[in-house]
Amino acid sequence: MKAVITHDNCTVVWGAGSISGGAQYNDEMKKITKHRRYAFNNPVRFVGEPVAAVAATDRHVAEEALLLVAVDYEPLPFVLDPEEAVKPGAVQIWPEGNLSPNVRNETQPIGTRRGNVEDGFKSADHVFEDRYSTSFVHNAQMEPRASVAAWDGDKLTVYTPTGGIANCRTDMARDLGIAPDNVRIVCRYMAATSATRIRIRTRISSPPCWPGKPARR
């Protein structure tokens, strides 16, 4: 065993975006945002949220170490319905509230207005009024999310499918506290990105505690 990483010793802001919605890709905005999510959060907010990671000399040792990880969960009040979540007095999932702020820390909806809605209704042959809702949809590429990180002295090379090599390099250097010149991102092949592979997830190579050994996610 080389390391056990939890929220107590790993406060790296998730490289996919520093706010809960993952919308902030500007490093200057990341410095001022109030709504942060980390590689390992406490409290956790959904089933399956990562709480710990281990770094070991081989896969077998790592798997045995994971079996020894014990987690005590304290049930907390929760809210599942979006409309219930925005009502006064609703359970606060985040200390700042249940709405995801924009890059200016404002909890305002993002919208686009074009044309004149009233004129459109007046000129329409039929107007249908109803309530519509959709389920959550996530673009799921067939290509798996996988990365390999290898240290050579103080130099880090990460092989990963990504559409943002420069962004990955900047994020990795910042989150690991090393010079950008010591980080190299290699993307040989990549299928669809659909805006989900602009950056690499920080936790993929966050155990830099034992340079010289490759790490795979």
N, C-alpha and C positions, 0 to 999 in steps of 0.2 A: 504494500500500500504506500502511496505517495501523498495523497491528500483527500480530505472529505470537505466538500464545499456546500455551504448552506447560506441562508440569508444573513447569518451572523458574521460570516467572514467573506461574503461576496456581495458588494453593493453596486455592482455594475448595472448601469441603466441598459435595458434591452436595446440592442443595436437596431432593431426594426422600427424604432420610433420611441421617443421618451414619454409620450402620453398614452393613456389607456387605449385610445383609438389608433395609435401608431401612425398618426398623420404628420407629425413634425419631423421633417427631414433637414431642417436647418440647425446647424450646431449652435448658432447664437441663440436661437429660440429654446434649444434644449437647456441652456444655462438658466433661463428664467421661468421655465414652465413649472407649474405647481402640481401637475398631475402625472406623476412618474410611475412607471412600472419597471421592475427589476428582473434580472435573470431568475432570481428566487425571491418570491414575495412572501411576506408575513404581515397580515393574514393572507391565506389563499382565498381565491374568489370563485373558483369553479372546480369541478371534479377533474382530476388528472393534472392539475397545475403542478409543475415540478417544484420539489422542496429540497432536493439534495442531489449531488453528483459526486462520484468518486473517481480518482485517478490512480491507476495501478500499473504495474509493470507488464501485465498481460490480461487478456480477457477473463481467464478463469479466476484470477485473484480478484478482479473487479466484480465479477458476478457473486463471488462468495462474500465480498464486503457489502454489497447491496443487500444481501439477505440479513445482514446484521444491523442495518439501519432501522431504527425504531422511531416512529413519529406519533406524537400525542396530539390529537385534534380536539379543539374545543368548539362545539357547535355554537354558531353565532346567528343572530337574527338575519334574515335574508329577504330579498324580494325578487320575484321571477317575471312579473308582468311589467313591460315598459311603461305603460300608462300609470300603473300603481307606483312605479319608481319615481315619477316626477311630481307626485302629489305632496302637498305640505305634510311634514311629519313622517315621510317614508323613511325606511331604513337606509342609512347612508353607506353604500358599498365602498365609496371612496371618501376620505375625510373632507374633500372639497365638494362633494355632491355626486349625483349620479349622471350628470351630463358631461360629455367629453369636451374639454375646451379646445378652441382653435389656437393658432400660433401666437395670438395676442392674449391668451389666457381668458378669452371670453367664451361663455357658454351660449353661443349663438348658432342657429342653424346655418348651414351653407346652402345657398339657393341661387338660382339664376332666373331672371325674369325677362321674357321676350314678348313683344306684342302687347295687345290690349285684351285682357281676359273677358271683360264685360262685352266688348264688341264681338268677340268670338261666340259668346253665348247667344247674343241677339241674332247673329247671322246663321246660327246652326239650325239645321232642320229638326233635330231632336236633341234634347239635353237629358242625360241620365244621371240621376243623383243616387249614390249608394256609398257604402263604406267598403274599401278594398284593403286587403292586407296580404303580405307574402311571407313565406318562410325565409329563414336565413340561407343565403346562398354564398358559397365560397368556391372560387375557381380552383379545381383540384387537378393539377397536371399529373399525367401518368408517370413522368420522370420523378423518381424519389428525391427527397431533399437529403443530400449526403455530402459530407466534406471530410477532407483529410488534412490535418495540420502537422507539420514537421518542423522541429527546431534544429538549427545548425549553429551551435554557439548561442549568440544573442540574436540570430536572424530567424525569423518565422516565415515559413512558406505555407500558404493555404490553397488547396485545390478544391474548387467549389463551382457549381453551376450558378452564375449570377450575371445579371445585366448591368451591374454597377461596380466594375472593378475598382475604380478610383474611390467610390464611396465606401466600399468594403475595406479598403486599405486605411482610409482615414478613421473609420469607426474602430477597426481592430486596434490600431495604434493608440487611439485615445483610451479605449476601454481597458487595455492591458497596461497602459502607462509606459509605452516604449516609443522610440523615435519612429516616425513614418518610414524613414529610410531602411529600417530593420524589418519591414513587413512587405511581403510579396504575395500578391493574389494571382492565381493562375486559373483561368477558365478555358478549358480546351473545347468542351462541347456543352451546349445548352439547348434544351427544347423550348417550350413556351415559358415566358416569364409572367405575362399578364399582371405586371406591376407588383408581384409578390416576391420576386427575386432580385430586386434592386440592391438589396443589402443582405449580407450574411448574418445569421443569428449569432449574437455574441457568444452564447454559451457553447457553441460548437467547439471553440478552441480556447475557452476561458481558463483551463488549467495550465498556465505557463510555469507552474511551480517546479517542473522537472524538465528543463530544456535538454534536448538531445534525444528524446523519444517521440515518435509520431503519435498523434492522437486522432482518433477517428470518431465521427458521429454518423 
